[in-house]
Amino acid sequence: MKYYFALLLLVTQFTLYSQQDMVKDWANIKKYSTENESIMAPKNTSANVVFMGDSITEFWKVNDHNFFSSNNFINRGISGQTTPQMLLRFRQDVLNLKPSTVVILAGINDIAENTGPITLEQIMDNISSMVALAKANKIKVILCSVLPANKFNWNPKLQPADKVIELNQMIAAYADKNKITYVDYYKAMVDENKGLQKQFGEDGVHPNLDGYKVMEDLLLKSIL
């Protein structure tokens, strides 16, 4: 009898969570639905390069719109997102657009525990799952290092610097093993304290225009 009630409670909790999750759209799958439909229209059968990421990717277009418009690049960054959220929306925001290439920049918000504690191995599992989906759809993958960060203003109890370094080592090793292009933003942007150089971003996490210009120069060498 106790087992029955425990099971009933578990099912009830799962149902309530699922209903709430659907209402809230946890992965924000609907954010780009209108833009995606436009790209998938008959006259626009595919995108060129899609950028999958978090706020660093989303704000990139805000800071340098011309970089995306002049190169036929599609920005699918969503502020605050972690890799499990990106994985959930990968089909809608990448695969269905049929790009030639996807640029994946992800992991800093996982380290910040935006959606709860997660191991570096679990972050890599999510990244490798996105890679596998892209490869299965004949989409070239470019993996990017996480940008340097030694503090989070929104979660000051964490000390992320060494985790960022370790995650980047894991991403680089995975890219090398699987013959995937890897772009190392970290090396070009880190300061002596394992943080983001102030000239490239005032809050220690998000690049300014100068920071994005550094990233663009490095990335274009891999795309073109």
Secondary structure, 3 states (H helix, E strand, C coil): CHHHHHHHHHHHHHHHHHHHHHHHCCCCCCCCHHHHHHHCCCCCCCCCEEEEECHHHHHHHHHCHHHHHCCCEEEEECCCCCHHHHHHCHHHHCHHHCCCEEEEECCHHHHCCCCCCCCHHHHHHHHHHHHHHHHHCCCEEEEECCCCCCCCCCCCCCCCHHHHHHHHHHHHHHHHHCCCEEECHHHHHECCCCCECHHHCCCCCCCCHHHHHHHHHHHHHHHC
